Amino acid sequence: MPTKLLICTNEAFGLGHLRTALKLSAFLQAELSDLSILLITGSSMLHGFRLPPRVDVVKLPSMMMEGVTVYTSKYLPLPFEEVKRLRERIILETALAYSPHLFLADFRPVGVGGELLPTLRALKESERTALALLFPDIAGNLEGVRAEWQADHAMPALEELYDEIWVYGCQAFYDPIKEYQLPDPVAQKIRFCGYLGVEPPTSSPEATCRELGIAGETFALVTVGNGQDGFPVLDAYLRALAVFPNHLQLFSLLVGGPDLSPGDQEVIRQRCAQLAITHPERPVRFIEFTPALLEYMAAADLVVSMGGYNTLVEILSLGKRAVVIPRVHFARSKSFEQFIRASLFERLGLFRLLHPEQLSPEALTEALLAVLSAPSPSRQHLQAVGFDLNGLHQVKAHVVRLLGERGLLSPPARAEGTQHADQTTP
């Protein structure tokens, strides 16, 4: 009988949590035989990604977060509480029918507005399922995280329901135990896994450049996550191209994101068309979305991005020079999550940070020219500052260990072993 893993992404904004779940699922499936993974997500962009082998999905009605504790339905014209009850019932019935050996919740301890609580309690009472929380290195500032957890009654779940908490980050860089003042019963459950690094894609950078029609130009990739608040970055970049030094031959690929509004998309397309006339030596192309972002990033000489977890870790995994303009104003507990992480990484000398309040064509041009004249961040430099990119291996090790300790892992998968030592709290 296969070992069954159930992952709930708790998506309420952006693409990051879905991408994390798919990345983790693909890695675990490749590393562990006899594994069945079912993914529960409310992401509206599920159709944009290819599922890994032996992974299937249950789609929840999509939600949006408009404030620290304020959620609304993204598509259904129904009150939040009604949609929340629907999601809650789908999650619970799925978990009971699937009967997983391991349940992984991503980021929100009790889901959107506490929707995971009935499922967590039912699985805990059954004693057949191990429960773990996947948690990023940084969830936001202390006040925002406290407010969200208090509104959702998350702390009792962390203390009483979860067996372990797996943090995909480095304790030496940012310690959520200290930053969020976690009580000792919660702190004892935390295992630090390192960052979820990626390997270069199988397609070569040369093949990607040929596909894009790049012939000797410097390749700049501009990406703004889901795009909901990415227009200022795209706009400033296109304006910067108009004031770049004339000798610089640059090909730019702009990825707008699925939530960039149609009006903003049209503005960007018109600007690109105008630049093709006024600055043909700097061709620029705009696309709304691509599942091949990692392939484009691997081929790029320079990346301009916002500060999402996956994007920054992929930039560093691939050794790319980058200018990062993090989100700072979105009204939720994670308002400053991107800025905190980007500031931390910049202090380690890993890329150039530009505060969005300082974003202008001139400031962006200065940052881009400085980055282009600097060396790429090397693996040696990452190792020297203690940047651990073995997070996927560490999570796999924890999956094997936790299920093995509880006698829940079938022998063929357990035999794969744990080849990387984990970081744990004392």
C-alpha positions in Angstrom: 0.0 0.0 0.0 1.5 3.4 -0.9 2.4 6.0 1.7 -0.1 8.8 1.5 0.7 12.5 1.8 -1.9 15.2 1.9 -0.7 18.8 1.4 -2.9 21.9 1.9 -1.5 25.1 0.5 -3.9 27.7 2.1 -3.4 30.0 -0.9 -5.0 33.4 -0.5 -2.7 35.7 -2.5 -0.1 35.2 -5.2 1.5 32.0 -6.6 4.2 31.3 -4.1 2.5 28.7 -1.9 1.3 26.7 -4.9 4.7 26.8 -6.4 6.2 25.6 -3.1 3.8 22.7 -2.9 4.5 21.6 -6.5 8.2 21.9 -6.0 8.1 19.8 -2.9 5.8 17.3 -4.4 8.0 16.8 -7.4 11.1 16.3 -5.3 9.5 13.9 -2.9 8.1 11.8 -5.7 11.5 11.6 -7.4 13.3 10.7 -4.2 10.8 8.3 -2.5 9.2 5.3 -4.1 5.7 4.2 -3.3 4.4 7.7 -2.5 0.9 9.0 -3.2 0.5 12.8 -2.9 -2.8 14.6 -2.9 -2.8 18.4 -3.0 -5.5 20.7 -1.7 -5.3 24.3 -3.0 -7.5 27.3 -3.5 -5.1 28.8 -6.1 -6.8 30.1 -9.2 -3.7 29.4 -11.3 -3.6 25.6 -10.8 -4.3 25.1 -14.5 -1.1 27.0 -15.3 1.3 24.4 -14.0 2.0 20.8 -14.9 1.5 18.3 -12.1 4.3 16.0 -11.1 3.8 12.2 -11.5 1.6 10.5 -9.0 0.2 13.8 -7.7 -3.5 14.8 -7.9 -5.4 17.9 -6.8 -8.6 18.9 -5.0 -9.5 22.5 -5.9 -11.1 24.7 -3.3 -13.1 27.8 -4.0 -10.6 30.7 -4.2 -10.3 33.3 -1.5 -8.6 36.7 -1.2 -7.0 38.4 1.8 -7.8 42.1 1.9 -6.5 42.9 5.4 -4.7 41.3 8.3 -7.8 39.3 9.2 -10.2 40.1 6.4 -11.0 37.5 3.7 -13.4 37.6 0.8 -14.5 35.2 -1.9 -12.4 35.7 -5.1 -15.0 34.5 -7.6 -18.2 33.2 -6.0 -20.6 36.0 -5.2 -21.1 34.6 -1.7 -20.3 35.9 1.8 -17.0 34.8 3.2 -18.5 32.7 6.0 -20.5 30.6 3.4 -17.5 30.0 1.2 -15.3 29.2 4.3 -17.8 26.6 5.4 -17.7 25.1 1.9 -13.9 25.0 1.9 -13.8 23.6 5.4 -16.2 20.8 4.5 -14.2 19.9 1.3 -11.0 19.8 3.3 -12.4 17.6 6.1 -14.2 15.1 3.8 -11.1 14.8 1.6 -8.9 14.2 4.6 -11.2 11.6 6.1 -11.7 9.8 2.8 -8.0 9.9 1.8 -6.8 9.0 5.3 -3.2 10.2 4.8 -0.2 9.0 6.7 1.2 12.6 6.8 -0.7 15.9 6.6 1.3 19.0 5.7 -0.2 22.4 6.0 1.6 25.3 4.3 2.1 28.6 6.1 -1.2 29.3 7.8 -1.4 27.0 10.9 -5.2 26.7 10.8 -5.9 27.7 7.2 -7.9 30.6 6.0 -10.0 31.9 8.9 -9.6 28.7 10.9 -10.9 26.4 8.2 -8.3 23.6 9.0 -9.3 23.2 12.6 -12.0 20.5 12.1 -9.6 18.5 9.9 -6.6 18.9 12.3 -8.7 17.7 15.2 -10.2 14.8 13.3 -6.8 13.6 12.1 -5.2 14.1 15.6 -8.0 12.0 17.2 -7.6 9.2 14.7 -3.9 8.7 15.6 -3.3 7.5 12.1 -1.8 10.7 10.7 1.3 12.7 11.5 0.7 16.4 11.3 3.4 18.9 10.3 3.3 22.6 9.4 5.5 24.0 6.6 6.5 27.5 7.6 8.6 30.1 5.7 11.6 31.8 7.3 9.7 35.0 7.6 5.9 35.4 7.9 5.7 39.1 8.4 6.3 41.6 11.3 5.5 40.6 14.9 2.3 42.7 15.1 0.8 41.4 11.9 1.6 37.7 12.7 0.2 38.0 16.2 -3.0 39.7 15.0 -3.6 37.0 12.4 -2.8 34.1 14.7 -5.0 35.5 17.5 -8.0 36.0 15.1 -7.6 32.5 13.8 -6.9 30.9 17.2 -3.7 29.5 15.7 -1.5 29.2 18.8 -3.5 26.4 20.5 -3.3 24.4 17.3 0.5 24.9 17.2 0.8 23.7 20.8 -1.7 20.9 20.8 -2.4 19.6 17.3 0.8 19.7 15.2 3.6 17.1 15.8 6.3 19.2 14.2 6.9 22.6 12.4 9.4 22.6 9.5 10.8 26.0 8.8 12.3 26.4 5.3 15.0 28.9 6.2 18.1 29.3 8.3 17.8 30.0 12.0 21.1 32.0 12.0 19.6 34.5 9.5 16.1 34.9 10.9 14.8 33.0 14.0 11.0 32.9 14.1 11.2 31.5 17.6 12.7 34.7 18.8 11.1 37.1 16.3 7.5 35.9 17.0 8.2 35.2 20.7 7.0 31.6 20.4 6.3 29.7 23.6 8.6 26.8 24.5 6.1 24.0 23.6 5.9 25.4 20.1 9.7 26.1 19.8 10.5 22.5 20.7 8.6 21.3 17.6 10.5 23.5 15.1 13.0 22.0 12.7 15.0 24.3 10.5 15.4 22.9 7.0 17.4 25.5 5.1 16.1 27.2 2.0 14.2 25.3 -0.8 16.9 25.6 -3.4 16.4 24.4 -7.0 18.6 22.7 -9.6 19.1 24.3 -13.0 16.5 23.2 -15.5 17.3 20.5 -18.1 17.0 22.8 -21.0 20.2 24.8 -21.7 20.4 28.6 -21.5 21.6 28.6 -25.1 18.4 26.8 -26.3 16.2 29.2 -24.3 18.0 32.2 -25.8 17.5 30.8 -29.3 13.8 30.3 -28.5 13.5 33.9 -27.5 15.6 35.2 -30.5 18.4 36.6 -28.4 21.5 37.0 -30.4 24.3 38.4 -28.3 22.3 40.9 -26.2 22.4 41.0 -22.4 19.2 39.2 -21.3 17.2 40.8 -18.5 14.2 39.0 -17.0 11.6 41.1 -15.2 9.1 39.2 -13.1 6.5 40.5 -10.6 4.9 37.4 -9.1 1.1 37.2 -9.6 1.2 40.8 -10.9 -1.6 42.2 -8.7 0.7 45.0 -7.5 3.5 44.7 -10.0 2.6 47.4 -12.5 4.9 50.1 -10.9 7.9 47.8 -11.3 7.1 47.0 -15.0 6.4 50.7 -15.7 9.6 51.9 -14.1 11.7 49.3 -15.9 10.3 50.3 -19.3 10.9 54.0 -18.6 14.4 53.1 -17.5 15.1 51.5 -20.8 14.5 54.8 -22.5 17.4 56.4 -20.5 19.9 53.5 -20.6 23.3 54.2 -22.1 23.1 53.9 -25.9 25.9 51.4 -26.1 24.1 48.8 -23.9 22.4 46.1 -26.0 19.7 44.6 -23.9 16.9 42.1 -24.5 14.2 42.3 -21.9 11.4 39.7 -21.2 8.7 41.1 -18.9 6.4 38.6 -17.2 3.3 40.3 -15.9 1.5 37.7 -13.8 -2.0 36.4 -14.1 -3.5 39.1 -11.8 -2.0 42.1 -13.6 -5.2 43.9 -14.7 -6.2 44.0 -18.4 -5.8 47.8 -18.4 -2.3 47.6 -17.0 -1.4 44.8 -19.5 -2.5 47.1 -22.3 -0.4 50.0 -21.1 2.6 47.7 -20.9 2.1 46.3 -24.3 1.8 49.8 -25.8 5.0 50.9 -24.1 6.8 47.8 -25.4 5.6 48.6 -29.0 6.7 52.2 -28.6 10.2 51.2 -27.4 10.5 48.9 -30.4 10.3 52.0 -32.5 12.4 54.4 -30.5 15.0 52.0 -29.2 15.3 49.0 -31.5 18.7 48.1 -30.1 16.9 47.2 -26.8 14.1 44.8 -27.8 11.5 44.1 -25.2 8.8 41.4 -25.0 5.8 41.1 -22.7 4.0 37.9 -21.7 1.2 37.5 -19.2 2.3 34.3 -17.6 4.6 31.4 -18.1 5.2 28.1 -16.3 8.7 28.1 -17.7 9.9 31.0 -15.5 12.8 28.9 -14.1 14.1 28.2 -17.7 14.0 31.9 -18.5 15.7 32.8 -15.2 18.5 30.2 -15.8 19.2 31.8 -19.2 19.1 35.5 -18.0 22.1 37.6 -17.3 20.1 39.8 -14.9 16.8 39.5 -13.0 14.5 42.3 -11.8 11.9 41.1 -9.4 9.8 41.6 -6.4 10.7 39.8 -3.2 8.7 36.6 -3.1 10.4 33.7 -1.3 10.5 31.3 -4.3 11.8 34.0 -6.7 14.7 35.1 -4.4 15.7 31.5 -3.6 15.7 30.7 -7.3 17.8 33.7 -8.1 20.4 32.6 -5.6 20.2 28.9 -6.5 21.0 29.9 -10.1 23.6 32.4 -9.2 21.9 35.4 -10.9 22.7 39.1 -10.5 19.5 40.8 -9.4 17.7 44.0 -8.5 14.9 43.4 -6.0 12.0 45.7 -5.4 10.0 44.1 -2.5 6.4 44.6 -1.7 5.9 46.7 1.4 2.3 48.1 1.3 -0.1 45.2 0.8 -2.6 45.3 3.7 -2.1 42.0 5.4 0.1 40.4 8.1 2.8 39.7 5.4 3.0 43.4 4.5 6.7 43.5 5.3 7.6 39.9 4.7 9.2 40.6 1.4 11.1 43.7 2.6 12.4 41.9 5.7 13.8 39.0 3.7 15.1 41.2 0.9 16.9 43.5 3.3 18.4 40.5 5.1 19.7 39.0 1.8 21.1 42.3 0.6 23.1 42.7 3.9 24.7 39.4 3.0 25.8 40.9 -0.3 23.5 38.7 -2.5 21.8 41.3 -4.7 20.8 44.9 -4.9 17.7 46.2 -3.0 15.6 49.1 -4.2 12.9 50.3 -1.9 9.6 50.8 -3.8 9.3 54.3 -2.4 12.5 55.1 -4.1 11.5 53.4 -7.4 12.0 55.7 -10.4 13.5 55.2 -13.9 16.7 57.0 -12.8 17.1 55.0 -9.6 16.4 51.7 -11.3 18.8 52.5 -14.1 21.5 53.2 -11.6 20.8 50.0 -9.7 20.8 48.0 -13.0 24.1 49.4 -14.2 25.7 48.7 -10.8 24.5 45.1 -10.8 25.6 44.5 -14.4 29.1 45.6 -13.5 29.3 43.3 -10.4 30.0 39.6 -10.3 27.2 37.1 -9.9 26.7 35.6 -6.5 28.7 32.4 -6.4 28.1 29.2 -4.5 31.3 29.8 -2.7 29.9 33.2 -1.4 26.6 31.6 -0.4 28.5 28.9 1.5 30.8 31.5 3.1 27.8 33.4 4.6 26.1 30.2 5.7 23.3 30.1 3.1 21.9 26.6 3.1 20.0 25.6 -0.1 19.4 22.0 0.9 15.9 22.5 2.1 14.2 20.0 -0.1 16.6 17.3 1.1 16.0 18.3 4.7 12.2 18.2 4.3 12.5 14.7 2.7 14.6 13.6 5.6 12.0 14.8 8.1 9.2 13.1 6.1 11.1 9.8 6.3 12.1 10.2 10.0 8.7 11.3 11.3 6.7 8.6 9.5 9.3 6.0 10.3 9.2 6.9 14.0 5.5 6.5 14.0 5.5 3.3 12.0 3.5 5.0 9.2 6.0 4.7 6.3 5.9 1.6 4.1 9.3 -0.3 4.0 10.2 0.4 0.3 10.0 4.2 0.9 11.6 4.1 4.3 14.6 2.3 2.9 15.5 5.4 0.9 17.1 6.7 4.1 18.1 10.2 5.2 21.3 11.3 3.7 21.4 14.9 4.9 21.6 15.7 8.6 18.9 18.1 9.8 19.1 21.3 11.8 17.0 21.3 14.9 16.4 23.5 17.8 18.2 22.5 21.0 
